[in-house]
Amino acid sequence: MIVTALMNAGGVQYLELQARQTPAGILALLGKVLPRELSGPGGAPIAVTSVPTPRIVLVELPDNGRILVPPPPIDGKLLEP
């Protein structure tokens, strides 16, 4: 019932509008629905690993075509996938 009411009010667009117009209200909602603590399997700490990955950009062309653009160089070197 609540989800149906949200979708009838505009769904994601409605929530985005509320976040802009009344940020305190949306933040209060987030405080109620987001977990307070996160943990890994069996309560273990979460392991975070940062790995640089190449970015591929999809470019829309005027003739409705699309092309993939390779990642920009970092420190003068291209990242390999």
N, CA, C and O atoms as a Maestro MAE file, in Angstrom:
{
 s_m_m2io_version
 :::
 2.0.0
}

f_m_ct {
 s_m_title
 :::
 protein
 m_atom[324] {
  # First column is atom index #
  i_m_mmod_type
  r_m_x_coord
  r_m_y_coord
  r_m_z_coord
  i_m_residue_number
  s_m_chain_name
  s_m_pdb_residue_name
  s_m_pdb_atom_name
  i_m_atomic_number
  :::
  1 25 0.812 -1.182 0.000 1 A "MET " " N  " 7
  2 3 0.000 0.000 0.000 1 A "MET " " CA " 6
  3 2 0.868 1.263 0.000 1 A "MET " " C  " 6
  4 15 0.588 2.203 -0.744 1 A "MET " " O  " 8
  5 25 1.915 1.290 0.826 2 A "ILE " " N  " 7
  6 3 2.777 2.476 0.890 2 A "ILE " " CA " 6
  7 2 3.535 2.658 -0.422 2 A "ILE " " C  " 6
  8 15 3.658 3.774 -0.928 2 A "ILE " " O  " 8
  9 25 4.043 1.553 -0.969 3 A "VAL " " N  " 7
  10 3 4.789 1.641 -2.225 3 A "VAL " " CA " 6
  11 2 3.866 2.101 -3.354 3 A "VAL " " C  " 6
  12 15 4.273 2.896 -4.201 3 A "VAL " " O  " 8
  13 25 2.636 1.610 -3.370 4 A "THR " " N  " 7
  14 3 1.676 2.028 -4.394 4 A "THR " " CA " 6
  15 2 1.402 3.525 -4.293 4 A "THR " " C  " 6
  16 15 1.343 4.217 -5.309 4 A "THR " " O  " 8
  17 25 1.234 4.024 -3.077 5 A "ALA " " N  " 7
  18 3 1.000 5.458 -2.886 5 A "ALA " " CA " 6
  19 2 2.196 6.266 -3.365 5 A "ALA " " C  " 6
  20 15 2.029 7.308 -3.999 5 A "ALA " " O  " 8
  21 25 3.396 5.797 -3.068 6 A "LEU " " N  " 7
  22 3 4.603 6.490 -3.524 6 A "LEU " " CA " 6
  23 2 4.667 6.508 -5.047 6 A "LEU " " C  " 6
  24 15 4.964 7.545 -5.639 6 A "LEU " " O  " 8
  25 25 4.395 5.389 -5.680 7 A "MET " " N  " 7
  26 3 4.443 5.323 -7.143 7 A "MET " " CA " 6
  27 2 3.371 6.226 -7.759 7 A "MET " " C  " 6
  28 15 3.620 6.865 -8.781 7 A "MET " " O  " 8
  29 25 2.191 6.286 -7.155 8 A "ASN " " N  " 7
  30 3 1.132 7.157 -7.662 8 A "ASN " " CA " 6
  31 2 1.493 8.630 -7.510 8 A "ASN " " C  " 6
  32 15 1.014 9.465 -8.277 8 A "ASN " " O  " 8
  33 25 2.335 8.958 -6.527 9 A "ALA " " N  " 7
  34 3 2.751 10.347 -6.309 9 A "ALA " " CA " 6
  35 2 3.909 10.748 -7.221 9 A "ALA " " C  " 6
  36 15 4.276 11.922 -7.270 9 A "ALA " " O  " 8
  37 25 4.486 9.791 -7.940 10 A "GLY " " N  " 7
  38 3 5.571 10.131 -8.850 10 A "GLY " " CA " 6
  39 2 6.841 9.334 -8.620 10 A "GLY " " C  " 6
  40 15 7.816 9.516 -9.348 10 A "GLY " " O  " 8
  41 25 6.856 8.456 -7.628 11 A "GLY " " N  " 7
  42 3 7.982 7.560 -7.405 11 A "GLY " " CA " 6
  43 2 9.283 8.283 -7.133 11 A "GLY " " C  " 6
  44 15 9.356 9.150 -6.262 11 A "GLY " " O  " 8
  45 25 10.303 7.921 -7.878 12 A "VAL " " N  " 7
  46 3 11.641 8.478 -7.693 12 A "VAL " " CA " 6
  47 2 11.642 9.989 -7.883 12 A "VAL " " C  " 6
  48 15 12.279 10.708 -7.114 12 A "VAL " " O  " 8
  49 25 10.938 10.476 -8.895 13 A "GLN " " N  " 7
  50 3 10.909 11.921 -9.140 13 A "GLN " " CA " 6
  51 2 10.312 12.661 -7.941 13 A "GLN " " C  " 6
  52 15 10.775 13.747 -7.592 13 A "GLN " " O  " 8
  53 25 9.293 12.084 -7.312 14 A "TYR " " N  " 7
  54 3 8.685 12.701 -6.133 14 A "TYR " " CA " 6
  55 2 9.697 12.770 -4.985 14 A "TYR " " C  " 6
  56 15 9.814 13.799 -4.320 14 A "TYR " " O  " 8
  57 25 10.424 11.677 -4.755 15 A "LEU " " N  " 7
  58 3 11.417 11.666 -3.680 15 A "LEU " " CA " 6
  59 2 12.548 12.654 -3.960 15 A "LEU " " C  " 6
  60 15 13.035 13.311 -3.040 15 A "LEU " " O  " 8
  61 25 12.969 12.766 -5.217 16 A "GLU " " N  " 7
  62 3 14.006 13.741 -5.572 16 A "GLU " " CA " 6
  63 2 13.528 15.167 -5.304 16 A "GLU " " C  " 6
  64 15 14.282 15.993 -4.790 16 A "GLU " " O  " 8
  65 25 12.284 15.450 -5.650 17 A "LEU " " N  " 7
  66 3 11.715 16.776 -5.396 17 A "LEU " " CA " 6
  67 2 11.666 17.060 -3.895 17 A "LEU " " C  " 6
  68 15 12.010 18.157 -3.452 17 A "LEU " " O  " 8
  69 25 11.240 16.070 -3.121 18 A "GLN " " N  " 7
  70 3 11.179 16.251 -1.669 18 A "GLN " " CA " 6
  71 2 12.568 16.468 -1.077 18 A "GLN " " C  " 6
  72 15 12.730 17.252 -0.141 18 A "GLN " " O  " 8
  73 25 13.573 15.776 -1.620 19 A "ALA " " N  " 7
  74 3 14.942 15.937 -1.123 19 A "ALA " " CA " 6
  75 2 15.434 17.356 -1.353 19 A "ALA " " C  " 6
  76 15 16.165 17.906 -0.528 19 A "ALA " " O  " 8
  77 25 15.033 17.954 -2.478 20 A "ARG " " N  " 7
  78 3 15.436 19.339 -2.762 20 A "ARG " " CA " 6
  79 2 14.637 20.338 -1.925 20 A "ARG " " C  " 6
  80 15 15.197 21.300 -1.400 20 A "ARG " " O  " 8
  81 25 13.343 20.112 -1.802 21 A "GLN " " N  " 7
  82 3 12.473 21.077 -1.126 21 A "GLN " " CA " 6
  83 2 12.501 20.942 0.396 21 A "GLN " " C  " 6
  84 15 12.425 21.943 1.108 21 A "GLN " " O  " 8
  85 25 12.609 19.719 0.893 22 A "THR " " N  " 7
  86 3 12.572 19.473 2.332 22 A "THR " " CA " 6
  87 2 13.634 18.441 2.699 22 A "THR " " C  " 6
  88 15 13.301 17.297 3.005 22 A "THR " " O  " 8
  89 25 14.914 18.833 2.672 23 A "PRO " " N  " 7
  90 3 15.968 17.856 2.934 23 A "PRO " " CA " 6
  91 2 15.877 17.224 4.321 23 A "PRO " " C  " 6
  92 15 16.231 16.056 4.478 23 A "PRO " " O  " 8
  93 25 15.414 17.958 5.325 24 A "ALA " " N  " 7
  94 3 15.313 17.382 6.673 24 A "ALA " " CA " 6
  95 2 14.364 16.187 6.690 24 A "ALA " " C  " 6
  96 15 14.624 15.197 7.374 24 A "ALA " " O  " 8
  97 25 13.269 16.275 5.944 25 A "GLY " " N  " 7
  98 3 12.311 15.176 5.897 25 A "GLY " " CA " 6
  99 2 12.886 13.933 5.257 25 A "GLY " " C  " 6
  100 15 12.692 12.825 5.757 25 A "GLY " " O  " 8
  101 25 13.591 14.107 4.154 26 A "ILE " " N  " 7
  102 3 14.166 12.953 3.451 26 A "ILE " " CA " 6
  103 2 15.295 12.342 4.284 26 A "ILE " " C  " 6
  104 15 15.467 11.123 4.295 26 A "ILE " " O  " 8
  105 25 16.066 13.187 4.981 27 A "LEU " " N  " 7
  106 3 17.142 12.675 5.834 27 A "LEU " " CA " 6
  107 2 16.575 11.900 7.021 27 A "LEU " " C  " 6
  108 15 17.153 10.895 7.435 27 A "LEU " " O  " 8
  109 25 15.459 12.355 7.569 28 A "ALA " " N  " 7
  110 3 14.810 11.614 8.656 28 A "ALA " " CA " 6
  111 2 14.352 10.243 8.160 28 A "ALA " " C  " 6
  112 15 14.498 9.242 8.861 28 A "ALA " " O  " 8
  113 25 13.798 10.206 6.949 29 A "LEU " " N  " 7
  114 3 13.370 8.935 6.362 29 A "LEU " " CA " 6
  115 2 14.563 8.004 6.176 29 A "LEU " " C  " 6
  116 15 14.486 6.821 6.507 29 A "LEU " " O  " 8
  117 25 15.670 8.536 5.644 30 A "LEU " " N  " 7
  118 3 16.866 7.718 5.458 30 A "LEU " " CA " 6
  119 2 17.376 7.171 6.784 30 A "LEU " " C  " 6
  120 15 17.821 6.025 6.859 30 A "LEU " " O  " 8
  121 25 17.310 7.997 7.840 31 A "GLY " " N  " 7
  122 3 17.744 7.544 9.160 31 A "GLY " " CA " 6
  123 2 16.932 6.381 9.675 31 A "GLY " " C  " 6
  124 15 17.420 5.606 10.498 31 A "GLY " " O  " 8
  125 25 15.703 6.240 9.210 32 A "LYS " " N  " 7
  126 3 14.849 5.141 9.658 32 A "LYS " " CA " 6
  127 2 15.006 3.886 8.801 32 A "LYS " " C  " 6
  128 15 14.807 2.776 9.295 32 A "LYS " " O  " 8
  129 25 15.356 4.044 7.538 33 A "VAL " " N  " 7
  130 3 15.388 2.871 6.658 33 A "VAL " " CA " 6
  131 2 16.794 2.303 6.429 33 A "VAL " " C  " 6
  132 15 16.932 1.145 6.036 33 A "VAL " " O  " 8
  133 25 17.836 3.106 6.669 34 A "LEU " " N  " 7
  134 3 19.196 2.599 6.480 34 A "LEU " " CA " 6
  135 2 19.667 1.897 7.749 34 A "LEU " " C  " 6
  136 15 19.339 2.328 8.854 34 A "LEU " " O  " 8
  137 25 20.432 0.821 7.599 35 A "PRO " " N  " 7
  138 3 20.948 0.146 8.796 35 A "PRO " " CA " 6
  139 2 21.938 1.046 9.537 35 A "PRO " " C  " 6
  140 15 22.656 1.828 8.914 35 A "PRO " " O  " 8
  141 25 21.975 0.935 10.853 36 A "ARG " " N  " 7
  142 3 22.887 1.750 11.660 36 A "ARG " " CA " 6
  143 2 24.308 1.206 11.624 36 A "ARG " " C  " 6
  144 15 25.271 1.969 11.701 36 A "ARG " " O  " 8
  145 25 24.439 -0.100 11.507 37 A "GLU " " N  " 7
  146 3 25.759 -0.718 11.467 37 A "GLU " " CA " 6
  147 2 25.804 -1.719 10.322 37 A "GLU " " C  " 6
  148 15 24.818 -2.391 10.020 37 A "GLU " " O  " 8
  149 25 26.949 -1.801 9.706 38 A "LEU " " N  " 7
  150 3 27.162 -2.772 8.639 38 A "LEU " " CA " 6
  151 2 28.255 -3.729 9.067 38 A "LEU " " C  " 6
  152 15 29.209 -3.334 9.737 38 A "LEU " " O  " 8
  153 25 28.117 -4.978 8.683 39 A "SER " " N  " 7
  154 3 29.166 -5.945 8.975 39 A "SER " " CA " 6
  155 2 29.229 -6.957 7.847 39 A "SER " " C  " 6
  156 15 28.298 -7.103 7.055 39 A "SER " " O  " 8
  157 25 30.348 -7.646 7.799 40 A "GLY " " N  " 7
  158 3 30.541 -8.670 6.784 40 A "GLY " " CA " 6
  159 2 29.899 -9.979 7.212 40 A "GLY " " C  " 6
  160 15 29.144 -10.016 8.183 40 A "GLY " " O  " 8
  161 25 30.199 -11.055 6.489 41 A "PRO " " N  " 7
  162 3 29.641 -12.365 6.821 41 A "PRO " " CA " 6
  163 2 29.999 -12.774 8.248 41 A "PRO " " C  " 6
  164 15 31.146 -12.625 8.670 41 A "PRO " " O  " 8
  165 25 29.028 -13.286 8.982 42 A "GLY " " N  " 7
  166 3 29.261 -13.745 10.344 42 A "GLY " " CA " 6
  167 2 29.602 -12.632 11.315 42 A "GLY " " C  " 6
  168 15 30.165 -12.897 12.377 42 A "GLY " " O  " 8
  169 25 29.274 -11.387 10.978 43 A "GLY " " N  " 7
  170 3 29.569 -10.263 11.864 43 A "GLY " " CA " 6
  171 2 30.984 -9.734 11.748 43 A "GLY " " C  " 6
  172 15 31.368 -8.834 12.495 43 A "GLY " " O  " 8
  173 25 31.767 -10.273 10.828 44 A "ALA " " N  " 7
  174 3 33.153 -9.814 10.646 44 A "ALA " " CA " 6
  175 2 33.167 -8.405 10.049 44 A "ALA " " C  " 6
  176 15 32.192 -7.978 9.430 44 A "ALA " " O  " 8
  177 25 34.282 -7.682 10.241 45 A "PRO " " N  " 7
  178 3 34.375 -6.350 9.619 45 A "PRO " " CA " 6
  179 2 34.288 -6.455 8.098 45 A "PRO " " C  " 6
  180 15 34.621 -7.485 7.512 45 A "PRO " " O  " 8
  181 25 33.842 -5.389 7.484 46 A "ILE " " N  " 7
  182 3 33.759 -5.342 6.027 46 A "ILE " " CA " 6
  183 2 35.142 -5.084 5.460 46 A "ILE " " C  " 6
  184 15 35.833 -4.160 5.891 46 A "ILE " " O  " 8
  185 25 35.546 -5.894 4.499 47 A "ALA " " N  " 7
  186 3 36.824 -5.702 3.822 47 A "ALA " " CA " 6
  187 2 36.602 -4.800 2.612 47 A "ALA " " C  " 6
  188 15 35.731 -5.065 1.783 47 A "ALA " " O  " 8
  189 25 37.388 -3.743 2.516 48 A "VAL " " N  " 7
  190 3 37.266 -2.802 1.404 48 A "VAL " " CA " 6
  191 2 38.558 -2.835 0.608 48 A "VAL " " C  " 6
  192 15 39.643 -2.661 1.162 48 A "VAL " " O  " 8
  193 25 38.438 -3.057 -0.676 49 A "THR " " N  " 7
  194 3 39.597 -3.069 -1.557 49 A "THR " " CA " 6
  195 2 39.346 -2.075 -2.674 49 A "THR " " C  " 6
  196 15 38.305 -2.119 -3.329 49 A "THR " " O  " 8
  197 25 40.291 -1.185 -2.892 50 A "SER " " N  " 7
  198 3 40.166 -0.200 -3.953 50 A "SER " " CA " 6
  199 2 41.041 -0.643 -5.122 50 A "SER " " C  " 6
  200 15 42.251 -0.821 -4.979 50 A "SER " " O  " 8
  201 25 40.413 -0.814 -6.264 51 A "VAL " " N  " 7
  202 3 41.133 -1.241 -7.449 51 A "VAL " " CA " 6
  203 2 40.827 -0.253 -8.570 51 A "VAL " " C  " 6
  204 15 39.665 -0.077 -8.936 51 A "VAL " " O  " 8
  205 25 41.862 0.396 -9.123 52 A "PRO " " N  " 7
  206 3 41.578 1.306 -10.238 52 A "PRO " " CA " 6
  207 2 41.100 0.505 -11.450 52 A "PRO " " C  " 6
  208 15 41.711 -0.492 -11.833 52 A "PRO " " O  " 8
  209 25 40.023 0.950 -12.027 53 A "THR " " N  " 7
  210 3 39.497 0.266 -13.204 53 A "THR " " CA " 6
  211 2 39.335 1.275 -14.329 53 A "THR " " C  " 6
  212 15 39.028 2.441 -14.082 53 A "THR " " O  " 8
  213 25 39.537 0.838 -15.543 54 A "PRO " " N  " 7
  214 3 39.358 1.765 -16.668 54 A "PRO " " CA " 6
  215 2 37.892 2.138 -16.811 54 A "PRO " " C  " 6
  216 15 36.995 1.337 -16.551 54 A "PRO " " O  " 8
  217 25 37.681 3.352 -17.223 55 A "ARG " " N  " 7
  218 3 36.319 3.823 -17.481 55 A "ARG " " CA " 6
  219 2 36.092 3.837 -18.985 55 A "ARG " " C  " 6
  220 15 36.943 4.288 -19.752 55 A "ARG " " O  " 8
  221 25 34.973 3.355 -19.379 56 A "ILE " " N  " 7
  222 3 34.584 3.401 -20.783 56 A "ILE " " CA " 6
  223 2 33.360 4.312 -20.860 56 A "ILE " " C  " 6
  224 15 32.398 4.135 -20.114 56 A "ILE " " O  " 8
  225 25 33.404 5.264 -21.747 57 A "VAL " " N  " 7
  226 3 32.330 6.233 -21.863 57 A "VAL " " CA " 6
  227 2 31.527 5.938 -23.127 57 A "VAL " " C  " 6
  228 15 32.089 5.780 -24.211 57 A "VAL " " O  " 8
  229 25 30.216 5.867 -22.973 58 A "LEU " " N  " 7
  230 3 29.328 5.680 -24.114 58 A "LEU " " CA " 6
  231 2 28.920 7.058 -24.605 58 A "LEU " " C  " 6
  232 15 28.329 7.838 -23.858 58 A "LEU " " O  " 8
  233 25 29.236 7.361 -25.869 59 A "VAL " " N  " 7
  234 3 28.937 8.660 -26.451 59 A "VAL " " CA " 6
  235 2 27.807 8.502 -27.460 59 A "VAL " " C  " 6
  236 15 27.888 7.693 -28.384 59 A "VAL " " O  " 8
  237 25 26.750 9.290 -27.264 60 A "GLU " " N  " 7
  238 3 25.620 9.280 -28.191 60 A "GLU " " CA " 6
  239 2 25.944 10.227 -29.350 60 A "GLU " " C  " 6
  240 15 26.295 11.384 -29.119 60 A "GLU " " O  " 8
  241 25 25.833 9.754 -30.574 61 A "LEU " " N  " 7
  242 3 26.123 10.551 -31.758 61 A "LEU " " CA " 6
  243 2 24.839 11.162 -32.318 61 A "LEU " " C  " 6
  244 15 23.753 10.628 -32.090 61 A "LEU " " O  " 8
  245 25 24.949 12.280 -33.049 62 A "PRO " " N  " 7
  246 3 23.753 12.938 -33.592 62 A "PRO " " CA " 6
  247 2 22.896 12.044 -34.481 62 A "PRO " " C  " 6
  248 15 21.681 12.224 -34.553 62 A "PRO " " O  " 8
  249 25 23.522 11.076 -35.161 63 A "ASP " " N  " 7
  250 3 22.752 10.208 -36.063 63 A "ASP " " CA " 6
  251 2 22.203 8.972 -35.347 63 A "ASP " " C  " 6
  252 15 21.943 7.948 -35.979 63 A "ASP " " O  " 8
  253 25 22.029 9.073 -34.023 64 A "ASN " " N  " 7
  254 3 21.531 7.981 -33.178 64 A "ASN " " CA " 6
  255 2 22.503 6.818 -33.064 64 A "ASN " " C  " 6
  256 15 22.132 5.738 -32.606 64 A "ASN " " O  " 8
  257 25 23.731 7.032 -33.474 65 A "GLY " " N  " 7
  258 3 24.750 6.009 -33.284 65 A "GLY " " CA " 6
  259 2 25.388 6.149 -31.918 65 A "GLY " " C  " 6
  260 15 25.151 7.124 -31.205 65 A "GLY " " O  " 8
  261 25 26.194 5.171 -31.561 66 A "ARG " " N  " 7
  262 3 26.894 5.196 -30.279 66 A "ARG " " CA " 6
  263 2 28.308 4.683 -30.479 66 A "ARG " " C  " 6
  264 15 28.549 3.798 -31.300 66 A "ARG " " O  " 8
  265 25 29.251 5.251 -29.714 67 A "ILE " " N  " 7
  266 3 30.615 4.747 -29.743 67 A "ILE " " CA " 6
  267 2 31.120 4.655 -28.305 67 A "ILE " " C  " 6
  268 15 30.668 5.388 -27.425 67 A "ILE " " O  " 8
  269 25 32.055 3.750 -28.088 68 A "LEU " " N  " 7
  270 3 32.709 3.623 -26.794 68 A "LEU " " CA " 6
  271 2 34.047 4.334 -26.870 68 A "LEU " " C  " 6
  272 15 34.829 4.105 -27.793 68 A "LEU " " O  " 8
  273 25 34.306 5.186 -25.911 69 A "VAL " " N  " 7
  274 3 35.544 5.958 -25.879 69 A "VAL " " CA " 6
  275 2 36.438 5.358 -24.807 69 A "VAL " " C  " 6
  276 15 35.970 5.102 -23.697 69 A "VAL " " O  " 8
  277 25 37.733 5.122 -25.109 70 A "PRO " " N  " 7
  278 3 38.630 4.538 -24.104 70 A "PRO " " CA " 6
  279 2 38.863 5.494 -22.940 70 A "PRO " " C  " 6
  280 15 38.593 6.691 -23.041 70 A "PRO " " O  " 8
  281 25 39.367 4.951 -21.837 71 A "PRO " " N  " 7
  282 3 39.610 5.796 -20.670 71 A "PRO " " CA " 6
  283 2 40.702 6.817 -20.937 71 A "PRO " " C  " 6
  284 15 41.575 6.591 -21.775 71 A "PRO " " O  " 8
  285 25 40.656 7.938 -20.231 72 A "PRO " " N  " 7
  286 3 41.715 8.933 -20.391 72 A "PRO " " CA " 6
  287 2 43.004 8.451 -19.752 72 A "PRO " " C  " 6
  288 15 42.966 7.611 -18.854 72 A "PRO " " O  " 8
  289 25 44.161 8.971 -20.201 73 A "PRO " " N  " 7
  290 3 45.418 8.556 -19.600 73 A "PRO " " CA " 6
  291 2 45.517 9.029 -18.148 73 A "PRO " " C  " 6
  292 15 45.024 10.102 -17.799 73 A "PRO " " O  " 8
  293 25 46.153 8.225 -17.319 74 A "ILE " " N  " 7
  294 3 46.459 8.616 -15.938 74 A "ILE " " CA " 6
  295 2 47.970 8.568 -15.799 74 A "ILE " " C  " 6
  296 15 48.592 7.538 -16.060 74 A "ILE " " O  " 8
  297 25 48.553 9.674 -15.390 75 A "ASP " " N  " 7
  298 3 50.014 9.800 -15.292 75 A "ASP " " CA " 6
  299 2 50.697 9.440 -16.607 75 A "ASP " " C  " 6
  300 15 51.773 8.842 -16.608 75 A "ASP " " O  " 8
  301 25 50.076 9.802 -17.719 76 A "GLY " " N  " 7
  302 3 50.671 9.562 -19.016 76 A "GLY " " CA " 6
  303 2 50.546 8.142 -19.517 76 A "GLY " " C  " 6
  304 15 51.048 7.836 -20.599 76 A "GLY " " O  " 8
  305 25 49.885 7.244 -18.761 77 A "LYS " " N  " 7
  306 3 49.751 5.858 -19.176 77 A "LYS " " CA " 6
  307 2 48.281 5.498 -19.261 77 A "LYS " " C  " 6
  308 15 47.483 5.923 -18.425 77 A "LYS " " O  " 8
  309 25 47.923 4.721 -20.264 78 A "LEU " " N  " 7
  310 3 46.545 4.246 -20.382 78 A "LEU " " CA " 6
  311 2 46.366 3.046 -19.456 78 A "LEU " " C  " 6
  312 15 47.256 2.202 -19.350 78 A "LEU " " O  " 8
  313 25 45.224 2.974 -18.791 79 A "LEU " " N  " 7
  314 3 44.908 1.821 -17.981 79 A "LEU " " CA " 6
  315 2 44.455 0.684 -18.890 79 A "LEU " " C  " 6
  316 15 43.686 0.899 -19.827 79 A "LEU " " O  " 8
  317 25 44.921 -0.493 -18.617 80 A "GLU " " N  " 7
  318 3 44.524 -1.650 -19.395 80 A "GLU " " CA " 6
  319 2 43.402 -2.372 -18.662 80 A "GLU " " C  " 6
  320 15 43.421 -2.444 -17.434 80 A "GLU " " O  " 8
  321 25 42.414 -2.914 -19.397 81 A "PRO " " N  " 7
  322 3 41.321 -3.630 -18.721 81 A "PRO " " CA " 6
  323 2 41.801 -4.910 -18.075 81 A "PRO " " C  " 6
  324 15 41.009 -5.629 -17.467 81 A "PRO " " O  " 8
  :::
 }
 m_bond[323] {
  # First column is bond index #
  i_m_from
  i_m_to
  i_m_order
  :::
  1 1 2 1
  2 2 3 1
  3 3 4 2
  4 3 5 1
  5 5 6 1
  6 6 7 1
  7 7 8 2
  8 7 9 1
  9 9 10 1
  10 10 11 1
  11 11 12 2
  12 11 13 1
  13 13 14 1
  14 14 15 1
  15 15 16 2
  16 15 17 1
  17 17 18 1
  18 18 19 1
  19 19 20 2
  20 19 21 1
  21 21 22 1
  22 22 23 1
  23 23 24 2
  24 23 25 1
  25 25 26 1
  26 26 27 1
  27 27 28 2
  28 27 29 1
  29 29 30 1
  30 30 31 1
  31 31 32 2
  32 31 33 1
  33 33 34 1
  34 34 35 1
  35 35 36 2
  36 35 37 1
  37 37 38 1
  38 38 39 1
  39 39 40 2
  40 39 41 1
  41 41 42 1
  42 42 43 1
  43 43 44 2
  44 43 45 1
  45 45 46 1
  46 46 47 1
  47 47 48 2
  48 47 49 1
  49 49 50 1
  50 50 51 1
  51 51 52 2
  52 51 53 1
  53 53 54 1
  54 54 55 1
  55 55 56 2
  56 55 57 1
  57 57 58 1
  58 58 59 1
  59 59 60 2
  60 59 61 1
  61 61 62 1
  62 62 63 1
  63 63 64 2
  64 63 65 1
  65 65 66 1
  66 66 67 1
  67 67 68 2
  68 67 69 1
  69 69 70 1
  70 70 71 1
  71 71 72 2
  72 71 73 1
  73 73 74 1
  74 74 75 1
  75 75 76 2
  76 75 77 1
  77 77 78 1
  78 78 79 1
  79 79 80 2
  80 79 81 1
  81 81 82 1
  82 82 83 1
  83 83 84 2
  84 83 85 1
  85 85 86 1
  86 86 87 1
  87 87 88 2
  88 87 89 1
  89 89 90 1
  90 90 91 1
  91 91 92 2
  92 91 93 1
  93 93 94 1
  94 94 95 1
  95 95 96 2
  96 95 97 1
  97 97 98 1
  98 98 99 1
  99 99 100 2
  100 99 101 1
  101 101 102 1
  102 102 103 1
  103 103 104 2
  104 103 105 1
  105 105 106 1
  106 106 107 1
  107 107 108 2
  108 107 109 1
  109 109 110 1
  110 110 111 1
  111 111 112 2
  112 111 113 1
  113 113 114 1
  114 114 115 1
  115 115 116 2
  116 115 117 1
  117 117 118 1
  118 118 119 1
  119 119 120 2
  120 119 121 1
  121 121 122 1
  122 122 123 1
  123 123 124 2
  124 123 125 1
  125 125 126 1
  126 126 127 1
  127 127 128 2
  128 127 129 1
  129 129 130 1
  130 130 131 1
  131 131 132 2
  132 131 133 1
  133 133 134 1
  134 134 135 1
  135 135 136 2
  136 135 137 1
  137 137 138 1
  138 138 139 1
  139 139 140 2
  140 139 141 1
  141 141 142 1
  142 142 143 1
  143 143 144 2
  144 143 145 1
  145 145 146 1
  146 146 147 1
  147 147 148 2
  148 147 149 1
  149 149 150 1
  150 150 151 1
  151 151 152 2
  152 151 153 1
  153 153 154 1
  154 154 155 1
  155 155 156 2
  156 155 157 1
  157 157 158 1
  158 158 159 1
  159 159 160 2
  160 159 161 1
  161 161 162 1
  162 162 163 1
  163 163 164 2
  164 163 165 1
  165 165 166 1
  166 166 167 1
  167 167 168 2
  168 167 169 1
  169 169 170 1
  170 170 171 1
  171 171 172 2
  172 171 173 1
  173 173 174 1
  174 174 175 1
  175 175 176 2
  176 175 177 1
  177 177 178 1
  178 178 179 1
  179 179 180 2
  180 179 181 1
  181 181 182 1
  182 182 183 1
  183 183 184 2
  184 183 185 1
  185 185 186 1
  186 186 187 1
  187 187 188 2
  188 187 189 1
  189 189 190 1
  190 190 191 1
  191 191 192 2
  192 191 193 1
  193 193 194 1
  194 194 195 1
  195 195 196 2
  196 195 197 1
  197 197 198 1
  198 198 199 1
  199 199 200 2
  200 199 201 1
  201 201 202 1
  202 202 203 1
  203 203 204 2
  204 203 205 1
  205 205 206 1
  206 206 207 1
  207 207 208 2
  208 207 209 1
  209 209 210 1
  210 210 211 1
  211 211 212 2
  212 211 213 1
  213 213 214 1
  214 214 215 1
  215 215 216 2
  216 215 217 1
  217 217 218 1
  218 218 219 1
  219 219 220 2
  220 219 221 1
  221 221 222 1
  222 222 223 1
  223 223 224 2
  224 223 225 1
  225 225 226 1
  226 226 227 1
  227 227 228 2
  228 227 229 1
  229 229 230 1
  230 230 231 1
  231 231 232 2
  232 231 233 1
  233 233 234 1
  234 234 235 1
  235 235 236 2
  236 235 237 1
  237 237 238 1
  238 238 239 1
  239 239 240 2
  240 239 241 1
  241 241 242 1
  242 242 243 1
  243 243 244 2
  244 243 245 1
  245 245 246 1
  246 246 247 1
  247 247 248 2
  248 247 249 1
  249 249 250 1
  250 250 251 1
  251 251 252 2
  252 251 253 1
  253 253 254 1
  254 254 255 1
  255 255 256 2
  256 255 257 1
  257 257 258 1
  258 258 259 1
  259 259 260 2
  260 259 261 1
  261 261 262 1
  262 262 263 1
  263 263 264 2
  264 263 265 1
  265 265 266 1
  266 266 267 1
  267 267 268 2
  268 267 269 1
  269 269 270 1
  270 270 271 1
  271 271 272 2
  272 271 273 1
  273 273 274 1
  274 274 275 1
  275 275 276 2
  276 275 277 1
  277 277 278 1
  278 278 279 1
  279 279 280 2
  280 279 281 1
  281 281 282 1
  282 282 283 1
  283 283 284 2
  284 283 285 1
  285 285 286 1
  286 286 287 1
  287 287 288 2
  288 287 289 1
  289 289 290 1
  290 290 291 1
  291 291 292 2
  292 291 293 1
  293 293 294 1
  294 294 295 1
  295 295 296 2
  296 295 297 1
  297 297 298 1
  298 298 299 1
  299 299 300 2
  300 299 301 1
  301 301 302 1
  302 302 303 1
  303 303 304 2
  304 303 305 1
  305 305 306 1
  306 306 307 1
  307 307 308 2
  308 307 309 1
  309 309 310 1
  310 310 311 1
  311 311 312 2
  312 311 313 1
  313 313 314 1
  314 314 315 1
  315 315 316 2
  316 315 317 1
  317 317 318 1
  318 318 319 1
  319 319 320 2
  320 319 321 1
  321 321 322 1
  322 322 323 1
  323 323 324 2
  :::
 }
}
